[in-house]
């Protein structure tokens, strides 16, 4: 429970940290809506007592209803504005967390699932929880004020209304816990289903699936997963929502019946208990019950926000300062590995064993090996992306083992390079962002990598959109993408360059040019 309360405090803190002014206005609007509900109940009772047309009371009722609707509309507008700002802030914080997270941790499947659920929380659950906090505040004020009004006539009325609502709250809390457990269980299957769906719709895989005659298989797998998830959700609603709704109805009927019996008895024996009082009591009980149930219903969304947002808060708390202390090497003279061993998380097998090598300025070193022998892993250790399990790393004569460091004076091309579906110029520029966008140097890097020729044939050349993201994007072959990746590494113009099988998709002519370059 302590963890849930701590997370709830963080949600409230996000509201005030984003905008104290908007949050304060939202709270005031909520309080106003809650108080107006009690005024409405009292006014209706006075109108019944008068048994005649009373302009003052009618005007008060009209003004009360007008104020309530205005406060609700104003609150809705404030919620939309505040939610948009908070979601942007949360996405920024989460992206900052992901960017400072150790790469090895980021690559773990469990971490990827957490990141996916965290973004899902921001996009689909947080705004609902914010609305619920606003409504919850209004309901709380309404319940307190209506309870105070009902206590003037009998303590039994608020007690009966409260007991029936408490049972409903407990029922719904149980439902929420079951729903969250189902959500976490289904999430890997949802991810797998989305993978099959994306494979059936993405340009890169549609053609191959058609040639392999595997489209039907992928479709069947997607449908099977979707149908399984649908069955589980249906079973959940039958077991929890349907049964829970019946139980809630029985509790409400019992509570209202007892309240009505007690009110009729008071009307018969007490001269102070008038028809107007009966109206106040009935409306007050219904209002209190509805507000308490709404309190529970909206509290459910807040509870969901705590549950679904658990991944978000854990990621931000665990890794928000992970990359705070990076040592930067502006010029690289030597990199040395001493007795380096490395194994991946959740694995007992070493990918690298007892590696000793020294890289010096103006030297070229080629490393060969079979697929899966650890060449790419070695590159990532040299660059400081991975930390060795055992052994030492020295840069420029300084021991940087278990330290975060950046080799500024370096260029890199990985075999699993990223295809940035923006423009050729951007793809090359990303190789050295700190240098800035230098058109002449970008073109020079493209020429060295053999990419300049096909770039100049594009409609807008270096500014042309490429890939499949935009309607007017130009589709590139695997070899063309690889040339852009090599140009990106060359644009850094570093004294230290790491090439991880950059020639995998190149023709022999370009491969010869690349080897001549390095």
ABEGO torsion letter per residue (X at the ends): XAAAAAAAAAAAAAAAAABAAAAAAAAAAAAAAAAAAAAAAAAAAAAAAAGBBBAAAAAAAAAAAAAAAAAAAAAAAAAAAAAAAAAAAAAAAAAAAAAABBAAAAABAAAAAAAAAAAAAAAAAAAAAAAAAAAAAAAAAAAAAAAAAAAAABAAAAAAAAAAAAAAAAAAAAAAAAAAAAAAAAAAAAAAAAAAAAAAABAAAAAAAAAAGAAAAAAAAAAAAAAAAAAAAAAAAAAAAAAAAAAAAAAAAAAAAAAAAAAAAAAAABAABBAAAAAAAAAAAAAAAAAAAAAAAAAAAAAAAAAAAAAAAAAAAAAAAAAABBBBBABBABBBBBGBBBBBBGBABBABBGBBBBBBBGBBBBBBEBBGAGAAAAAAAAAGABBBABEBBBBGGBBABGBBBBBABBBBBBABBBBBBBBAAAAAAAABAAAEBBAAAAAAAAAAAGAAAAAAABAAEAABBBEAABAABBBBBAAAAAAAAAAAAAAAGBABBBBBGAAAABBAAAAAAAAAAX
